[in-house]
Amino acid sequence: MRDHDRMDARFLGIADLVEAPSVAVVVDVMRAFTVAAWAFAQGAEKIVLAESLDEALALKARHPDWVALKDGPPAPGFDAVNSPGLLRSIDLGGRTVVQKTTAGTVGALAVKEASLVLCASFVVAEATARLLRTREGDGVTFVVTGEDGHADEDLACAQYIARRATEAGTDAAEFLRRAGESRAAAELAEGVRQGVHPDDVALCLELDRFSFAMVATLEDSLMVLRPCAVPSPTEEA
Protein backbone atom coordinates (compact mmCIF):
# COMPACT_ATOMS: atom_id res chain seq x y z
CA MET A 1 0.00 0.00 0.00
CA ARG A 2 3.00 2.33 0.38
CA ASP A 3 2.73 3.60 -3.19
CA HIS A 4 -0.73 5.06 -2.76
CA ASP A 5 -0.95 5.94 0.93
CA ARG A 6 -1.98 9.45 -0.02
CA MET A 7 -5.11 8.12 -1.66
CA ASP A 8 -5.95 5.56 1.04
CA ALA A 9 -6.82 2.84 -1.47
CA ARG A 10 -8.56 -0.36 -0.41
CA PHE A 11 -9.06 -3.45 -2.58
CA LEU A 12 -12.11 -5.54 -1.70
CA GLY A 13 -14.23 -8.28 -3.21
CA ILE A 14 -17.98 -7.75 -3.53
CA ALA A 15 -18.67 -9.93 -0.48
CA ASP A 16 -16.24 -7.86 1.62
CA LEU A 17 -18.23 -4.64 1.23
CA VAL A 18 -19.82 -3.95 4.61
CA GLU A 19 -20.69 -0.27 4.15
CA ALA A 20 -21.03 2.17 1.29
CA PRO A 21 -17.64 3.67 0.49
CA SER A 22 -17.27 7.36 -0.31
CA VAL A 23 -15.61 6.71 -3.67
CA ALA A 24 -15.83 3.30 -5.35
CA VAL A 25 -14.05 2.08 -8.48
CA VAL A 26 -15.67 -1.13 -9.68
CA VAL A 27 -13.27 -3.09 -11.87
CA ASP A 28 -14.27 -5.77 -14.36
CA VAL A 29 -11.66 -6.19 -17.08
CA MET A 30 -12.93 -9.40 -18.69
CA ARG A 31 -15.35 -8.29 -19.79
CA ALA A 32 -18.19 -6.14 -18.43
CA PHE A 33 -16.52 -2.75 -18.26
CA THR A 34 -14.46 -3.25 -21.38
CA VAL A 35 -17.76 -3.99 -23.14
CA ALA A 36 -19.40 -0.94 -21.54
CA ALA A 37 -16.63 1.31 -22.83
CA TRP A 38 -16.99 -0.14 -26.31
CA ALA A 39 -20.76 0.42 -26.14
CA PHE A 40 -20.15 4.12 -25.50
CA ALA A 41 -17.57 4.22 -28.28
CA GLN A 42 -20.22 2.75 -30.57
CA GLY A 43 -22.57 5.59 -29.68
CA ALA A 44 -24.60 4.33 -26.73
CA GLU A 45 -26.08 7.17 -24.66
CA LYS A 46 -26.27 5.28 -21.38
CA ILE A 47 -26.08 1.78 -19.89
CA VAL A 48 -28.60 0.53 -17.35
CA LEU A 49 -26.99 -2.00 -15.01
CA ALA A 50 -29.61 -4.66 -14.33
CA GLU A 51 -29.92 -6.62 -11.08
CA SER A 52 -30.93 -9.85 -12.81
CA LEU A 53 -31.63 -11.41 -16.18
CA ASP A 54 -35.34 -11.11 -15.43
CA GLU A 55 -35.00 -7.39 -14.75
CA ALA A 56 -33.01 -6.95 -17.96
CA LEU A 57 -35.76 -8.67 -19.94
CA ALA A 58 -38.47 -6.66 -18.16
CA LEU A 59 -36.69 -3.40 -19.00
CA LYS A 60 -36.34 -4.55 -22.59
CA ALA A 61 -40.05 -5.40 -22.71
CA ARG A 62 -40.95 -1.90 -21.48
CA HIS A 63 -38.46 -0.25 -23.82
CA PRO A 64 -38.27 -2.33 -27.02
CA ASP A 65 -35.71 0.04 -28.55
CA TRP A 66 -33.22 -0.64 -25.74
CA VAL A 67 -30.37 -3.07 -26.41
CA ALA A 68 -30.13 -5.90 -23.86
CA LEU A 69 -26.88 -7.81 -23.41
CA LYS A 70 -25.73 -10.57 -21.08
CA ASP A 71 -22.87 -12.93 -20.31
CA GLY A 72 -22.58 -16.25 -22.06
CA PRO A 73 -24.23 -17.47 -25.26
CA PRO A 74 -27.02 -15.65 -27.10
CA ALA A 75 -30.44 -16.06 -25.48
CA PRO A 76 -34.03 -15.21 -26.40
CA GLY A 77 -34.89 -11.61 -25.60
CA PHE A 78 -31.29 -10.43 -25.59
CA ASP A 79 -29.79 -8.49 -28.47
CA ALA A 80 -26.09 -8.99 -27.78
CA VAL A 81 -23.57 -10.79 -25.59
CA ASN A 82 -20.92 -9.45 -23.25
CA SER A 83 -18.08 -9.50 -25.78
CA PRO A 84 -16.12 -6.43 -26.91
CA GLY A 85 -15.11 -8.19 -30.11
CA LEU A 86 -18.72 -8.86 -31.03
CA LEU A 87 -20.07 -5.52 -29.80
CA ARG A 88 -17.62 -3.33 -31.74
CA SER A 89 -19.47 -4.02 -35.00
CA ILE A 90 -22.87 -2.90 -33.65
CA ASP A 91 -24.08 0.68 -34.20
CA LEU A 92 -25.48 1.87 -30.88
CA GLY A 93 -25.89 5.53 -31.82
CA GLY A 94 -28.17 7.21 -29.25
CA ARG A 95 -29.33 3.87 -27.82
CA THR A 96 -29.77 2.77 -24.23
CA VAL A 97 -28.06 -0.53 -23.36
CA VAL A 98 -29.21 -2.84 -20.56
CA GLN A 99 -26.30 -4.87 -19.22
CA LYS A 100 -26.39 -7.85 -16.85
CA THR A 101 -23.16 -9.74 -16.14
CA THR A 102 -21.94 -12.22 -13.59
CA ALA A 103 -19.60 -9.91 -11.70
CA GLY A 104 -19.27 -6.35 -13.01
CA THR A 105 -22.87 -5.22 -12.79
CA VAL A 106 -23.23 -6.97 -9.42
CA GLY A 107 -20.25 -5.03 -8.08
CA ALA A 108 -21.60 -1.68 -9.26
CA LEU A 109 -25.00 -2.31 -7.70
CA ALA A 110 -23.31 -3.30 -4.43
CA VAL A 111 -21.87 0.22 -4.04
CA LYS A 112 -24.79 2.21 -5.46
CA GLU A 113 -25.00 4.31 -2.27
CA ALA A 114 -21.43 5.63 -2.68
CA SER A 115 -21.02 9.34 -3.43
CA LEU A 116 -19.04 8.51 -6.58
CA VAL A 117 -19.09 5.20 -8.46
CA LEU A 118 -16.68 4.66 -11.33
CA CYS A 119 -16.72 1.52 -13.47
CA ALA A 120 -13.33 0.69 -14.92
CA SER A 121 -11.09 -1.56 -16.96
CA PHE A 122 -7.76 -1.10 -18.71
CA VAL A 123 -9.34 0.60 -21.72
CA VAL A 124 -10.35 3.58 -19.54
CA ALA A 125 -7.60 3.33 -16.90
CA GLU A 126 -5.91 6.70 -17.41
CA ALA A 127 -9.16 8.66 -17.58
CA THR A 128 -10.31 6.93 -14.39
CA ALA A 129 -7.03 7.75 -12.64
CA ARG A 130 -7.26 11.38 -13.73
CA LEU A 131 -10.78 11.65 -12.35
CA LEU A 132 -9.59 10.18 -9.04
CA ARG A 133 -6.86 12.83 -8.87
CA THR A 134 -9.58 15.47 -8.69
CA ARG A 135 -10.88 13.76 -5.53
CA GLU A 136 -7.60 14.03 -3.64
CA GLY A 137 -8.08 13.29 0.03
CA ASP A 138 -10.98 10.90 -0.46
CA GLY A 139 -10.47 7.25 0.43
CA VAL A 140 -11.06 5.04 -2.60
CA THR A 141 -12.45 1.51 -2.48
CA PHE A 142 -11.56 -0.60 -5.51
CA VAL A 143 -14.09 -3.40 -5.96
CA VAL A 144 -12.35 -6.44 -7.46
CA THR A 145 -15.40 -8.12 -8.97
CA GLY A 146 -14.14 -11.39 -10.43
CA GLU A 147 -13.55 -14.68 -8.61
CA ASP A 148 -14.84 -13.43 -5.23
CA GLY A 149 -12.29 -10.64 -5.20
CA HIS A 150 -9.34 -12.77 -6.32
CA ALA A 151 -9.42 -12.23 -10.11
CA ASP A 152 -5.89 -11.14 -10.90
CA GLU A 153 -6.89 -9.23 -14.05
CA ASP A 154 -9.23 -7.06 -11.97
CA LEU A 155 -6.81 -6.67 -9.07
CA ALA A 156 -3.95 -5.78 -11.43
CA CYS A 157 -6.08 -3.14 -13.14
CA ALA A 158 -7.25 -1.74 -9.80
CA GLN A 159 -3.69 -1.54 -8.50
CA TYR A 160 -2.53 0.12 -11.70
CA ILE A 161 -5.25 2.78 -11.58
CA ALA A 162 -4.55 3.42 -7.89
CA ARG A 163 -0.89 3.94 -8.61
CA ARG A 164 -1.51 6.07 -11.72
CA ALA A 165 -3.73 8.32 -9.62
CA THR A 166 -0.71 9.35 -7.54
CA GLU A 167 2.27 8.48 -9.77
CA ALA A 168 1.78 9.54 -13.38
CA GLY A 169 4.93 7.73 -14.49
CA THR A 170 3.79 4.24 -13.48
CA ASP A 171 4.46 1.65 -16.19
CA ALA A 172 1.56 -0.60 -17.11
CA ALA A 173 3.57 -3.52 -18.49
CA GLU A 174 3.65 -5.71 -15.37
CA PHE A 175 -0.04 -5.09 -14.61
CA LEU A 176 -1.03 -5.99 -18.17
CA ARG A 177 1.16 -9.11 -18.02
CA ARG A 178 -0.65 -10.30 -14.90
CA ALA A 179 -4.02 -9.70 -16.54
CA GLY A 180 -2.94 -11.55 -19.66
CA GLU A 181 -1.89 -14.55 -17.58
CA SER A 182 -5.08 -14.59 -15.49
CA ARG A 183 -7.56 -17.42 -15.30
CA ALA A 184 -10.19 -15.29 -17.06
CA ALA A 185 -7.85 -14.65 -20.00
CA ALA A 186 -7.14 -18.36 -20.29
CA GLU A 187 -10.83 -19.28 -20.14
CA LEU A 188 -11.68 -16.77 -22.86
CA ALA A 189 -8.78 -17.86 -25.06
CA GLU A 190 -9.55 -21.57 -24.63
CA GLY A 191 -13.27 -21.27 -25.28
CA VAL A 192 -14.29 -22.24 -21.74
CA ARG A 193 -16.61 -19.24 -21.68
CA GLN A 194 -19.34 -18.81 -24.25
CA GLY A 195 -20.27 -15.73 -26.26
CA VAL A 196 -16.63 -14.98 -27.05
CA HIS A 197 -14.84 -13.36 -29.98
CA PRO A 198 -11.21 -14.37 -30.70
CA ASP A 199 -10.09 -10.76 -30.14
CA ASP A 200 -11.72 -10.39 -26.72
CA VAL A 201 -8.60 -10.88 -24.58
CA ALA A 202 -6.52 -8.49 -26.69
CA LEU A 203 -9.30 -5.88 -26.60
CA CYS A 204 -9.54 -6.20 -22.82
CA LEU A 205 -5.79 -5.55 -22.53
CA GLU A 206 -5.80 -2.50 -24.79
CA LEU A 207 -4.55 0.21 -22.43
CA ASP A 208 -6.31 3.59 -22.57
CA ARG A 209 -8.16 2.87 -25.79
CA PHE A 210 -10.76 5.45 -24.72
CA SER A 211 -10.33 8.90 -23.19
CA PHE A 212 -13.46 8.92 -21.02
CA ALA A 213 -14.17 7.58 -17.55
CA MET A 214 -17.49 5.87 -16.73
CA VAL A 215 -19.65 7.14 -13.87
CA ALA A 216 -22.63 5.23 -12.48
CA THR A 217 -25.44 7.06 -10.66
CA LEU A 218 -28.92 6.21 -9.43
CA GLU A 219 -31.58 7.56 -11.77
CA ASP A 220 -35.19 6.76 -10.88
CA SER A 221 -34.05 3.71 -8.86
CA LEU A 222 -31.96 2.36 -11.76
CA MET A 223 -28.15 2.28 -11.70
CA VAL A 224 -27.17 4.10 -14.89
CA LEU A 225 -23.68 4.25 -16.35
CA ARG A 226 -22.60 7.18 -18.53
CA PRO A 227 -19.30 8.25 -20.11
CA CYS A 228 -17.58 11.19 -18.44
CA ALA A 229 -15.13 13.35 -20.38
CA VAL A 230 -11.95 13.89 -18.36
CA PRO A 231 -9.62 16.74 -19.32
CA SER A 232 -6.11 15.64 -20.28
CA PRO A 233 -3.23 17.11 -18.27
CA THR A 234 -2.51 19.57 -21.08
CA GLU A 235 -6.13 20.74 -21.08
CA GLU A 236 -6.03 21.13 -17.30
CA ALA A 237 -2.93 23.33 -17.43
N, C-alpha and C positions, 0 to 999 in steps of 0.2 A: 504493500500500500504506500510505501514511501514516496513513489513517484507522483502520486496525486493526493497527498495529504491536504493540500490547499482546497481541494474540491470535496473532500470527505465522501469518496465514492464507496458504495457498497454493492456487492454482487450477490444476488439472491435468486433462487428458483421460485417459481410461482407459489409452491406450497409453503415457502418460508416467509411470505408476506403476511405480517400480523397486523399492520396498520398502514393507512394510506401515506405514502411518502410525499414530501413536498414536490420534488421533481423526480419523475420516473422516465427511464429510457428502456423501452421494451425491445429486446433484440431477438430477431428471428431471421437468420441469414438464409437458411435452406428450408422453406423458401418464401414464407409469407410476406416479409417486408422487403424482399427483393422484388417479388411480384407486385406489391402495392406501388413501389416506385415506378416500375415499368407501366403500370396502369395509368399513373399520372402522366408519364412521358407519352403515352398513347392518347392522351387527351381527356382522361376521366376527370370529372369535376370534384368528386368526393367518393370516399369508400366507407360504407357502413359496415362496422365489424359486428357480425351476428353472434349471438350466444350459442346457437345450435343450428343444426341442419334444418330442423323444422322451422325455426325463426327465419332463416334465410329464404326458405321456400315460401313462407307466409308473406314476407316482404316483397318477394318477387311476384306473388299472386296479386298483391295490392298495387304494385307498380310494375306492370308488364314490360315497361321500357327499361327497367333496371337490369343490370348484367350480374347474374349470380355465379360465383365460382367457389370451388371447394377443393380440398385435398383429394388425392387418389384418382381413380378412373372416372371418366364421364358418367353422369347419372341423370335420370329423368328430372326435368325441371331446372337443371343447372346449365348455364351457357358456356362455361369455361372451367378449366382446372387450374390448380395452383402451380403453374409452371411458367417461369419467365420466358423460356424459349418458345412456348406455344402462344403466350399472350402477346408477344411483341409484334405479331402479325395482325392483331385485331385493332380496328379503328374504334376508339372509345370516346371520340370527340364529344364533350359536353355530357357524357353519360354518368350515371351513378352506378357504382359497383357494390355489390353485397359480397363480403368475403367471410368465409368460415373455414378456419384451419385447426389442426390438432393442437398447436401450441401458441403460435403468434397472437391470434385473436383472443385466445383465452387469457394470455398474459396482459394484453391491453385492457381487457375488461376487468381484470383483477385489481388494477390501479386507477380505475376511472374516477375516483375521488381525489386524486392528486391535483395539485394546482397547475402542473404542467406535465403532460404526457407526450413523449416523443416515441415514435416507432422507427426502428433503425436496422440497417444492415450495412455491409461494406459499400454498397453502391451510393449511399448517402452519408458516409461516415464523416467526411470533412465538414459538410454543412451542419450536421448534428453537433459536432464538436464546437463549431463556431457559435452556434446558438447557445450552447452550454456556457461558453465564455461570457456571454452577456448576463448570465445568472450567477456571477462570481459570488461566493459566500454561501450559496445554497448547497445543502447536502444532496447528492444525487444517488438514487437507487437504480442500478442497472438490473433489469429483470432478464435472467438467462432462461429463455423459455423451453428450450429443447431438453429432452432426456432428464426431466425432473431437476433441472438446474445444472446438469453436468455436461451438456452438449458443448464440445470444445470449440466448434465453429462460432457459437453464440458467445461463449465466454471470451474467446480471442477477440472478437469484434468489439465486445463491451470494453475489454481492457484497452484496446487500441483507441477507441473513442475517448475513454477517460484520460488516457495519456495525452492524446492530441489536444484535448481541451486545455491542458496546462503547459504542454511542451510541443510547440508547433513543428519542431524538427524531428519528431518521432518517425522512425522508419516502419513501414507496414509489412515488410517482407516476412518477418518471423510470424506475425499474426496471421497473415494470409497462408503461410505454409501450414500452420496448425489447422486452419479451417479446411484446407485442401486435403489434409490427412485424417479428417474427422470421420466418425462412423456415418454421419449423414451423407457426406460426400461419396463415401464408398457405396452406400445403399442406392444413391441416385445413379451412380456410374454403372453399377452392376445390375440395375433393373429390379432391385428388391422392392422399391416403391413404384407405384403405378401413377399414370398421368405425368410422364416425364419426357422431356425433350433431350436429345443428346448434348445440347449446349448448356443445360441448366447449371451444372456445377461451375463451368467457366463464367457464366453470367453472374452467378452468385458471388464470385471472387473478383469481380470487376470493380476495382477501387475507384470511388468517387465518379462513377459514371454520370451521376446527376448532381446538379448544384443546389437542389432544394432539400430542406429537412421536411419531416412529416409530423404534424401535430394532431393529436386526437383530443376531441372535446365532446362533452355531452350536449346533444342537441335534441330536444324533445324526447328525452329518455333513451335515445340511441347514441352509441359511441361512434362518432364520425371522424374519419381521418381525412386531412387535407394537406396539400403541399404548402410549404412555407418558404418563401424566398428569403435567403440569408445573404446579406451583403458580403462580398469578398473583402479581404483585408485592404485591398487597394481602394475599394469603394468606401470603406469605413474611414480611411485616412482623411 
